[in-house]
Amino acid sequence: MRERSVPRLRPLLPSGGESVPMTTSTLISRPVSLLPISSDQSELWNHPMLDLYKHQVQSTVIQQPLLYSIPSNFGEDFDPEFAPQPTSASDLPEVHAWTLKFATSVLEIWAAKRQPGQLARWCHHTVYTQLITRVGSLHDVGRIRKLHQCQPLDGICESALTVRFEDRIRSLAIRFEGVDHRWLCTSLTLL
């Protein structure tokens, strides 16, 4: 088969070789006659269309709970470099299970069934001295019935436990603060 050659068109230039500026004209739109649309077709025209562009989604800022800034010090003075550092509850063990274990240990210490030195690390030294003075003050180990907890600030937990001693029910109030990456008991009261 023989190929045909397509002739190339040359632009027409004026005799001087200069290009002529191009002119444009606007198109006049003609009115289009609108035909009546049946009810079946009107549903198609009113159908919602997909968005081609994503809408801006406003980001919501979730406010983190406020971390308390000054742990209980019971009037002690600390060098700022060695002062106790507050710790967020998210960096500490789960507080519900921790409170139940701690309260059970305290009740066993007060009933002289456990050594108080086992809780020395998790008590402030003033609370620890109160704990030691009450060793053997209870005749039996009470049974914990209910636990109510509140976290007023991040890193602080206040707990109230109801404890049954034979035919009597008493309350145990405990306050924990997150200090130096551990829960530290700063208040312990049996009512």
C-alpha positions as CSV (number, residue, x, y, z in Angstrom):
1,M,0.0,0.0,0.0
2,R,1.2,3.4,-0.8
3,E,1.1,6.1,1.8
4,R,-0.4,9.5,1.0
5,S,1.4,12.6,2.0
6,V,-0.6,15.2,3.7
7,P,0.2,18.7,2.5
8,R,1.3,21.1,5.3
9,L,-0.4,24.4,5.5
10,R,1.7,27.4,5.8
11,P,0.5,30.4,7.8
12,L,-0.3,33.3,5.7
13,L,1.9,36.2,6.5
14,P,1.7,39.6,5.1
15,S,4.3,40.5,2.6
16,G,6.5,42.0,5.2
17,G,6.8,38.7,7.1
18,E,5.2,40.0,10.3
19,S,2.4,38.1,12.1
20,V,-1.1,39.6,12.3
21,P,-2.8,39.8,15.7
22,M,-5.7,37.5,16.0
23,T,-9.1,38.8,16.6
24,T,-11.8,37.1,18.6
25,S,-15.5,37.6,18.5
26,T,-18.1,36.7,21.2
27,L,-20.7,34.1,20.5
28,I,-24.3,35.1,20.9
29,S,-26.2,32.5,22.7
30,R,-29.6,31.7,21.3
31,P,-32.5,31.0,23.6
32,V,-33.3,27.3,23.8
33,S,-37.0,26.4,24.0
34,L,-37.7,24.6,27.2
35,L,-39.8,21.5,26.7
36,P,-42.2,20.5,29.4
37,I,-40.6,17.9,31.8
38,S,-42.6,14.9,32.9
39,S,-42.8,14.0,36.6
40,D,-40.5,11.0,36.0
41,Q,-37.8,13.2,34.6
42,S,-38.2,15.9,37.2
43,E,-37.2,13.4,39.9
44,L,-34.0,12.8,38.0
45,W,-33.2,16.5,37.8
46,N,-33.9,17.1,41.5
47,H,-31.6,14.1,42.5
48,P,-28.8,15.2,44.8
49,M,-25.4,15.3,43.3
50,L,-22.1,14.2,44.7
51,D,-19.7,16.8,45.9
52,L,-16.6,17.1,43.8
53,Y,-14.6,18.8,46.5
54,K,-14.3,17.8,50.1
55,H,-15.8,20.2,52.6
56,Q,-13.5,21.6,55.3
57,V,-14.1,19.6,58.5
58,Q,-13.6,21.7,61.6
59,S,-11.3,19.9,64.0
60,T,-12.5,19.6,67.5
61,V,-9.9,20.1,70.2
62,I,-10.4,17.7,73.1
63,Q,-9.3,19.4,76.3
64,Q,-7.1,17.3,78.4
65,P,-7.8,17.3,82.2
66,L,-5.7,19.7,84.1
67,L,-2.7,18.3,85.9
68,Y,-2.3,19.6,89.4
69,S,1.0,21.4,89.8
70,I,1.9,21.2,93.5
71,P,1.8,17.8,95.3
72,S,1.0,17.7,99.0
73,N,4.2,18.4,101.0
74,F,2.8,18.7,104.6
75,G,5.0,21.9,105.1
76,E,8.3,20.4,103.9
77,D,10.7,22.5,101.9
78,F,12.4,20.9,98.9
79,D,15.1,21.9,96.6
80,P,13.4,22.7,93.3
81,E,15.6,20.2,91.4
82,F,14.7,17.4,93.8
83,A,11.1,18.3,94.6
84,P,8.4,15.6,94.0
85,Q,7.1,15.8,90.4
86,P,3.4,15.5,89.7
87,T,2.4,12.6,87.3
88,S,-0.6,12.3,85.0
89,A,-3.1,9.5,85.7
90,S,-2.5,8.2,82.2
91,D,1.1,7.3,83.2
92,L,0.1,5.5,86.4
93,P,-1.5,2.1,87.1
94,E,-5.3,1.7,86.8
95,V,-6.6,3.4,90.0
96,H,-9.6,1.3,90.7
97,A,-7.7,-2.0,91.1
98,W,-4.9,-0.1,92.8
99,T,-7.2,1.3,95.5
100,L,-8.8,-2.0,96.3
101,K,-5.3,-3.7,96.8
102,F,-4.1,-0.8,98.8
103,A,-7.2,-0.7,101.1
104,T,-7.0,-4.4,101.6
105,S,-3.4,-4.1,102.7
106,V,-4.2,-1.2,105.0
107,L,-7.0,-3.3,106.7
108,E,-4.6,-6.2,107.1
109,I,-2.0,-4.0,108.7
110,W,-4.5,-2.5,111.2
111,A,-5.5,-6.1,112.1
112,A,-1.8,-7.0,112.5
113,K,-1.9,-9.6,109.7
114,R,0.6,-7.8,107.5
115,Q,3.9,-5.8,108.0
116,P,3.4,-2.0,107.6
117,G,6.8,-1.7,105.8
118,Q,5.1,-3.2,102.7
119,L,3.3,0.0,102.1
120,A,6.1,2.4,103.0
121,R,6.9,3.2,99.4
122,W,3.2,4.1,98.5
123,C,2.5,6.3,101.5
124,H,3.7,9.8,102.4
125,H,5.9,9.6,105.5
126,T,3.3,11.4,107.7
127,V,0.6,9.0,106.5
128,Y,3.0,6.1,107.1
129,T,3.6,7.1,110.7
130,Q,-0.2,7.3,111.3
131,L,-0.5,3.8,109.7
132,I,2.2,2.4,112.1
133,T,0.5,3.9,115.2
134,R,-2.7,2.0,114.4
135,V,-1.1,-1.4,113.9
136,G,-3.2,-4.0,115.8
137,S,-6.1,-1.5,116.5
138,L,-8.6,-3.7,114.7
139,H,-9.6,-7.2,115.9
140,D,-10.4,-8.6,112.4
141,V,-9.8,-7.7,108.8
142,G,-12.9,-5.9,107.4
143,R,-14.5,-6.8,104.1
144,I,-14.7,-4.1,101.5
145,R,-18.3,-3.8,100.2
146,K,-18.3,-0.8,97.9
147,L,-15.8,1.6,96.4
148,H,-16.7,5.2,95.2
149,Q,-14.0,7.2,93.4
150,C,-13.6,10.7,92.2
151,Q,-10.8,12.3,90.2
152,P,-11.1,16.1,90.7
153,L,-7.9,16.8,88.7
154,D,-5.7,14.6,86.6
155,G,-3.3,12.8,88.9
156,I,-5.5,13.0,92.0
157,C,-7.9,10.3,93.1
158,E,-10.2,10.5,96.1
159,S,-11.8,7.2,97.2
160,A,-14.4,6.3,99.8
161,L,-14.8,2.6,100.7
162,T,-17.5,1.0,102.8
163,V,-16.0,-1.7,105.0
164,R,-17.9,-4.3,107.0
165,F,-16.6,-5.4,110.4
166,E,-18.8,-8.3,111.7
167,D,-22.1,-6.4,112.4
168,R,-20.8,-2.9,111.9
169,I,-20.2,-0.9,108.7
170,R,-17.5,1.8,108.6
171,S,-16.1,4.1,105.9
172,L,-12.5,4.4,104.8
173,A,-11.4,7.6,103.0
174,I,-8.2,7.5,100.9
175,R,-6.6,10.2,98.8
176,F,-4.0,9.3,96.2
177,E,-1.8,11.7,94.3
178,G,0.4,10.8,91.3
179,V,3.9,11.7,92.3
180,D,7.2,10.6,90.8
181,H,5.4,8.0,88.5
182,R,3.5,6.2,91.3
183,W,0.3,6.6,93.3
184,L,1.2,8.1,96.7
185,C,-1.3,8.0,99.6
186,T,-1.6,11.5,101.1
187,S,-4.6,10.9,103.3
188,L,-6.0,7.9,105.1
189,T,-8.9,8.0,107.5
190,L,-11.1,5.3,108.9
191,L,-14.5,6.7,110.1
